[in-house]
Amino acid sequence: MPTPRYIGRFAPSPTGPLHAGSMLTALASWLDARAAGGAWHLRIEDLDPPRCVPAAEAQILDTLAGWGLHQDGPLVRQSTRTAAYEAALARLGAQLYPCACSRREIADSSVHGIDGPVYPGTCRAGLEGRAARALRVRVADADITVDDRLQGAIRQNLARDTGDFVVRRADGLFAYQLAVVVDDAELGVTDIVRGADLLDSTPRQVHLQRLLGVPTPRYLHLPVLVNADGEKLSKQTLAQPVSAADVDALLDPLLAQLGQPATGGGALERRLARAVQHWDVGRLPRTRAVLWQAGARPSASSPASSAAVSSGAEPAHQPGQARGGSALEQP
Ligand SMILES: [Zn+2]
């Protein structure tokens, strides 16, 4: 059987313009796909309408085009995929059950896990007359191991670390965990390159992949960029927007944060071609977070040393990132 060809994707939420952190993910996922001779899809994760900003999608598309990161295939929007998510819920069938608990009730009656309170299983045996709110999927008391290309082996026992988790929320929206698994399976994604803030949710996605009978892709979780206060760059932490006009100034600094060599000058297409040619996963910093150092860079000609600086800065700049026990520790 021939090895399936590489299919990658970038999946931003249209909650605001791209910033250096999301641009880093876009760039790395594009480079990894192109270096493998693969396809690169674009999906707008507009699952949560109240959080979406109307102008953001157009800004994101304009920025990616201006950076020369052109997608394959049609743009996918999660807001158009309701039927596929409903079909997945139907397939999960008896693995699902309704839950009547409020957030408060769960917080009061449970221990803290890798991503908030561990659901104690209150509604597993029935609602006893209470009104259903969310839908949960049963998890097993067994280890799930994800062999990340960069972060190494991540092991979780979902019964202990999360409990049965939500696939449709109390407000009726589909949970991210479900949507991302269904969408990646439909695109035939073989390789997911995304930020390490999603590392801890990966075993839940693998659990859903197994229940739905779809393949588990390979994962590469990049370090997230953090500011001088150790906060992940985001709209909430007032990260500077990145636009098409920033490509000349930011392409090499972003590559340097990824441990990759500078592209030098010249036309954008040639610079990107050089970046593809030199793309080396072995040079990525093996951490969950790196300090964003735009402007503080003496020269883009020493990527190895900037990667070392980034790694060295990491322990002080990842508050709450290394939870979950020894399986999640850095080597
Ligand atoms: Zn419940």
Residues whose N, C-alpha, C, O or C-beta is under 5 A from the ligand:
A	BS01	ZN	C99 A100 C101 T122 C123
